Amino acid sequence: MQHTTTLEVRPLTHAAFAPFGEVIEAGDHAKRFLINGGNTERYHDLADLDAGPEGRAIVSIFRGQPRTLPFEVRMMERHPLGSQAFIPMSGRPYLVVVAPAGVPPAVAELRVFLAQGNQGVNYLAGVWHHPLLALDAVSDFIVIDRKGPGLNCDEVMLEPAGLIASIKS
């Protein structure tokens, strides 16, 4: 067994997350305009949802149990046939762990982001990611992903594991 590698937690930004997908948030980066007689500001086309061949997009709610730090990242998963979007409903920060699409990742390829309670993420098809990592309290997320034929979830165990020791402010 190899020694656990400590992973640095970084703020979730559009530029840093771009290789893995899109950040979903109402911010200055978004195309926006007024609708409904000027009563509503629409933040438009924030993520490229991909249901893949023969799939369709579905909406679910995932209720994540809180994780405590330090936390060992031992497993990663990917959805090769479609994207997967997570949009927080509880307004609390959460962690996002990702690695590039392709062959199963080594721990050195993992990137950890602290998402704020107003930031969602859309993982591109095939991008490796850790399952939901809620912090502090039980948290609900709207999840938009693919339903359809074919195997759409691969899992891999990491050796060595990655360690999220703390979140630095």
Sequence and secondary structure as in RCSB ss.txt:
>XXXX:A:sequence
MQHTTTLEVRPLTHAAFAPFGEVIEAGDHAKRFLINGGNTERYHDLADLDAGPEGRAIVSIFRGQPRTLPFEVRM
MERHPLGSQAFIPMSGRPYLVVVAPAGVPPAVAELRVFLAQGNQGVNYLAGVWHHPLLALDAVSDFIVIDRKGPG
LNCDEVMLEPAGLIASIKS
>XXXX:A:secstr
    EE  EEE  HHHHTTTEEEE SSTTSEEEEETTTTEEEEE        TT EEEEEEEEE  B SSEEEEE
EEE TTS EEEEESS   EEEEEE SSS   GGG EEEEE TT EEEE TT EE S EEBSS EEEEEEEEESSS
   EEEEEEEEEEE     
